[in-house]
């Protein structure tokens, strides 16, 4: 066990005998119906004797815990360890109390018999030993429970960090394939437009690489990454894709890099997009949330890779936010609410 625990703490070892000794002395006076003598005897040798006796009692119990922790720790058997500690503590306490009382009252004070004193002191210290060990085990089990929770939270945090890094660094091959397909198509129609689309695609991947090691980016920067993506797919789908970005200039907040890209990919790759069934993609924001909405015309076959990236996206936001991402579908429309994050400046 740790040296900082209460039974090894020097302040506890020095202060507890004083406080507990006075309480035990008052209980003894109460048992003998002599409470009125407490004022006159408060600084007497009897009080000092009880404090000394309490110090020996506590140190003996501390030694029992230290030795049992070394030779029979809780990991070897909780029930047997508890039983051993209680039995040894009660037996050793009784021996120490009886011997100390015998030498003090018989050889020092000069009593001829101390049967009543033995019964009284042993009974009091019997209950003190029980409460001392109960307190010890309650601290131990509380520590183990908290340690287990901390270990669980640490593991969860590590997993979320992995999910977050996987989300940020993942390049969707379908996005790249469709972008190149659009560019190749435009090369036969309008080389100038194809050059512009190449620049847009280069901008997307340049921003992705620039933000590879950034945990968060400001919302304005994320919007600037979304615009070339929208232009790339607008060139492919033309009127079948409609989009609006309604973000006020004074809106502040941070998001995980790639947030809007993965949400747009989820919309474009999971839904039917045609002139008769257009996709309307909208981005809005308020002081606390980024709100993305789009029409829902789901394909019969689900794109598992896109769904997998959405799960990583949600886990990444669980790492930074207590509320996480809220994804709802209502009246043929998907609405995704993403919390805007704050960046702590050190």
PASE-954451 format. One line per 8 residues: number of its first residue (from 1); their letters; for each residue x negated, y negated, z negated of C-alpha. Coordinates in pm, whole numbers, m for minus. Layout:
BEGIN
NUM> a> X Y Z ~ ...
! end
This chain:
BEGIN
1> xxxxxxxx> 0 0 0 ~ m105 m356 46 ~ m312 m528 m223 ~ m83 m829 m204 ~ 215 m636 m340 ~ 357 m746 m671 ~ 200 m476 m890 ~ m150 m570 m763
9> xxxxxxxx> m94 m943 m776 ~ m304 m1102 m1050 ~ m47 m1371 m1126 ~ 222 m1107 m1173 ~ m7 m889 m1388 ~ m84 m1181 m1620 ~ 254 m1355 m1636 ~ 489 m1055 m1652
17> xxxxxxxx> 357 m917 m1986 ~ 413 m1258 m2149 ~ 768 m1295 m2026 ~ 868 m931 m2056 ~ 696 m898 m2395 ~ 897 m1186 m2541 ~ 1220 m1038 m2402 ~ 1138 m696 m2550
25> xxxxxxxx> 1053 m856 m2887 ~ 1392 m1030 m2886 ~ 1563 m698 m2808 ~ 1380 m536 m3100 ~ 1494 m814 m3333 ~ 1846 m776 m3198 ~ 1835 m403 m3268 ~ 1724 m462 m3628
33> xxxxxxxx> 1973 m749 m3665 ~ 1690 m997 m3725 ~ 1745 m1245 m3442 ~ 1735 m1531 m3691 ~ 1366 m1463 m3751 ~ 1267 m1542 m3394 ~ 1190 m1908 m3467 ~ 964 m1834 m3766
41> xxxxxxxx> 800 m1530 m3605 ~ 770 m1656 m3249 ~ 392 m1704 m3274 ~ 335 m1416 m3514 ~ 109 m1116 m3463 ~ 419 m900 m3396 ~ 493 m1101 m3081 ~ 130 m1075 m2971
49> xxxxxxxx> 138 m702 m3037 ~ 452 m656 m2821 ~ 295 m864 m2542 ~ m22 m654 m2562 ~ 186 m335 m2564 ~ 379 m456 m2260 ~ 53 m536 m2080 ~ m75 m180 m2139
57> xxxxxxxx> 264 m40 m2032 ~ 267 m235 m1703 ~ m96 m156 m1624 ~ m31 215 m1683 ~ 263 207 m1444 ~ 55 17 m1190 ~ m216 283 m1215 ~ 45 557 m1158
65> xxxxxxxx> 161 384 m838 ~ m194 333 m711 ~ m291 695 m770 ~ 30 837 m623 ~ m8 614 m317 ~ m355 761 m271 ~ m286 1128 m341 ~ 84 1165 m263
73> xxxxxxxx> 215 879 m43 ~ 581 843 43 ~ 521 979 392 ~ 459 1325 247 ~ 804 1343 91 ~ 1025 1063 m29 ~ 1245 1257 m272 ~ 957 1440 m441
81> xxxxxxxx> 750 1121 m462 ~ 1036 934 m632 ~ 1091 1217 m878 ~ 718 1247 m955 ~ 677 876 m1008 ~ 975 849 m1243 ~ 873 1156 m1447 ~ 507 1057 m1478
89> xxxxxxxx> 598 698 m1557 ~ 846 792 m1830 ~ 616 1055 m1982 ~ 303 838 m1980 ~ 496 535 m2107 ~ 632 739 m2397 ~ 283 864 m2488 ~ 127 516 m2468
97> xxxxxxxx> 407 352 m2667 ~ 406 621 m2936 ~ 26 624 m2982 ~ m2 246 m2984 ~ 282 210 m3235 ~ 130 480 m3455 ~ m209 314 m3478 ~ m59 m34 m3524
105> xxxxxxxx> 206 42 m3787 ~ 30 326 m3974 ~ m334 219 m3968 ~ m303 m158 m3934 ~ 23 m262 m4099 ~ 29 28 m4347 ~ 375 178 m4284 ~ 429 528 m4417
113> xxxxxxxx> 689 624 m4156 ~ 779 469 m3820 ~ 1054 697 m3693 ~ 1302 413 m3634 ~ 1039 193 m3466 ~ 933 479 m3239 ~ 1291 547 m3130 ~ 1365 177 m3077
121> xxxxxxxx> 1053 90 m2878 ~ 1057 408 m2672 ~ 1422 356 m2585 ~ 1361 m3 m2475 ~ 1051 80 m2273 ~ 1229 382 m2126 ~ 1479 150 m1956 ~ 1205 m99 m1865
129> xxxxxxxx> 1013 181 m1691 ~ 1324 281 m1498 ~ 1389 m76 m1380 ~ 1020 m128 m1299 ~ 1013 176 m1072 ~ 1351 95 m921 ~ 1219 m251 m837 ~ 907 m98 m682
137> xxxxxxxx> 1103 143 m461 ~ 1350 m127 m358 ~ 1057 m344 m244 ~ 897 m50 m61 ~ 1212 49 127 ~ 1294 m314 207 ~ 943 m357 344 ~ 972 m41 553
145> xxxxxxxx> 1309 m149 692 ~ 1180 m495 779 ~ 863 m348 928 ~ 1074 m114 1140 ~ 1281 m409 1261 ~ 971 m612 1338 ~ 820 m317 1525 ~ 1144 m277 1721
153> xxxxxxxx> 1154 m650 1802 ~ 787 m642 1906 ~ 852 m350 2140 ~ 1162 m520 2279 ~ 968 m842 2331 ~ 691 m656 2510 ~ 943 m486 2738 ~ 1111 m818 2813
161> xxxxxxxx> 776 m972 2896 ~ 711 m688 3139 ~ 1056 m736 3292 ~ 995 m1109 3321 ~ 660 m1065 3493 ~ 808 m804 3725 ~ 1089 m1045 3812 ~ 858 m1339 3879
169> xxxxxxxx> 604 m1147 4086 ~ 841 m932 4288 ~ 864 m1009 4661 ~ 1187 m890 4818 ~ 1092 m712 5144 ~ 1446 m752 5282 ~ 1417 m1131 5246 ~ 1087 m1127 5433
177> xxxxxxxx> 1222 m891 5701 ~ 1532 m1100 5773 ~ 1329 m1422 5773 ~ 1083 m1282 6027 ~ 1371 m1142 6231 ~ 1526 m1489 6249 ~ 1193 m1649 6342 ~ 1129 m1394 6620
185> xxxxxxxx> 1478 m1451 6753 ~ 1421 m1827 6763 ~ 1091 m1783 6948 ~ 1291 m1679 7254 ~ 1541 m1963 7215 ~ 1361 m2265 7077 ~ 991 m2253 6983 ~ 1017 m2584 6798
193> xxxxxxxx> 1286 m2445 6570 ~ 1079 m2128 6526 ~ 780 m2338 6417 ~ 997 m2519 6166 ~ 1125 m2188 6027 ~ 768 m2058 5997 ~ 684 m2368 5794 ~ 990 m2307 5576
201> xxxxxxxx> 887 m1947 5513 ~ 530 m2055 5438 ~ 666 m2312 5191 ~ 865 m2042 5011 ~ 568 m1812 4964 ~ 331 m2094 4882 ~ 563 m2205 4601 ~ 600 m1844 4487
209> xxxxxxxx> 222 m1806 4463 ~ 182 m2143 4292 ~ 435 m2044 4027 ~ 303 m1691 3982 ~ 145 m1772 3645 ~ 400 m2032 3532 ~ 650 m1913 3276 ~ 894 m2195 3354
217> xxxxxxxx> 941 m2462 3619 ~ 1155 m2772 3615 ~ 1495 m2753 3781 ~ 1401 m3004 4052 ~ 1107 m2788 4157 ~ 1330 m2481 4172 ~ 1578 m2670 4391 ~ 1295 m2768 4626
225> xxxxxxxx> 1215 m2396 4663 ~ 1578 m2308 4739 ~ 1620 m2557 5025 ~ 1380 m2388 5273 ~ 1538 m2052 5190 ~ 1882 m2190 5271 ~ 1755 m2338 5598 ~ 1604 m2003 5698
233> xxxxxxxx> 1933 m1820 5653 ~ 2136 m2105 5794 ~ 1941 m2058 6119 ~ 2051 m1693 6124 ~ 2413 m1717 6011 ~ 2492 m2073 6131 ~ 2853 m2158 6040 ~ 2899 m1828 5856
241> xxxxxxxx> 2686 m1974 5574 ~ 2793 m2291 5397 ~ 2611 m2431 5097 ~ 2620 m2732 4867 ~ 2371 m2851 4607 ~ 2528 m3094 4361 ~ 2262 m3178 4102 ~ 2236 m3523 3950
249> xxxxxxxx> 1889 m3673 3947 ~ 1886 m3725 3570 ~ 1955 m3358 3488 ~ 1660 m3216 3297 ~ 1579 m2860 3213 ~ 1362 m2566 3304 ~ 1426 m2229 3465 ~ 1223 m1917 3534
257> xxxxxxxx> 1050 m1938 3874 ~ 1252 m1765 4146 ~ 1587 m1804 3969 ~ 1778 m1960 4258 ~ 1609 m1740 4517 ~ 1715 m1416 4349 ~ 2071 m1543 4301 ~ 2098 m1648 4663
265> xxxxxxxx> 1959 m1313 4774 ~ 2219 m1144 4557 ~ 2488 m1344 4735 ~ 2361 m1301 5090 ~ 2260 m933 5075 ~ 2554 m798 4874 ~ 2834 m969 5069 ~ 2974 m958 5419
273> xxxxxxxx> 2870 m1276 5600 ~ 3038 m1355 5931 ~ 3217 m1639 6105 ~ 3553 m1494 6001 ~ 3434 m1427 5646 ~ 3190 m1709 5565 ~ 2977 m1725 5252 ~ 3014 m2047 5054
281> xxxxxxxx> 2719 m2090 4819 ~ 2722 m2368 4560 ~ 2470 m2492 4304 ~ 2571 m2730 4024 ~ 2432 m2822 3683 ~ 2525 m2995 3361 ~ 2314 m3088 3061 ~ 2283 m2731 2935
289> xxxxxxxx> 2356 m2491 3222 ~ 2285 m2421 3586 ~ 2601 m2298 3757 ~ 2586 m2095 4079 ~ 2900 m1982 4257 ~ 2974 m1808 4585 ~ 3259 m1632 4759 ~ 3276 m1258 4701
297> xxxxxxxx> 3327 m1025 4996 ~ 3131 m726 4878 ~ 2982 m475 5117 ~ 3091 m115 5076 ~ 2735 m5 5007 ~ 2556 m170 4717 ~ 2197 m282 4767 ~ 2029 m109 4473
305> xxxxxxxx> 1705 m307 4505 ~ 1892 m637 4481 ~ 2095 m511 4184 ~ 1774 m396 4019 ~ 1623 m740 4060 ~ 1935 m899 3909 ~ 1891 m680 3599 ~ 1527 m790 3570
313> xxxxxxxx> 1647 m1147 3615 ~ 1896 m1109 3328 ~ 1635 m944 3103 ~ 1392 m1225 3177 ~ 1645 m1483 3055 ~ 1721 m1274 2747 ~ 1357 m1330 2656 ~ 1396 m1708 2652
321> xxxxxxxx> 1759 m1763 2561 ~ 1999 m1626 2299 ~ 2299 m1670 2530 ~ 2141 m1512 2838 ~ 2298 m1518 3183 ~ 2676 m1506 3219 ~ 2794 m1338 3542 ~ 3169 m1332 3614
329> xxxxxxxx> 3385 m1257 3916 ~ 3727 m1422 3932 ~ 3975 m1477 4215 ~ 3731 m1372 4486 ~ 3451 m1587 4354 ~ 3133 m1502 4164 ~ 3028 m1757 3902 ~ 2687 m1726 3739
337> xxxxxxxx> 2593 m1949 3446 ~ 2222 m1974 3374 ~ 2106 m2159 3061 ~ 1872 m2449 3122 ~ 1566 m2395 2905 ~ 1356 m2639 2709 ~ 981 m2647 2732 ~ 805 m2692 2398
345> xx> 509 m2920 2434 ~ 226 m2840 2195
! end
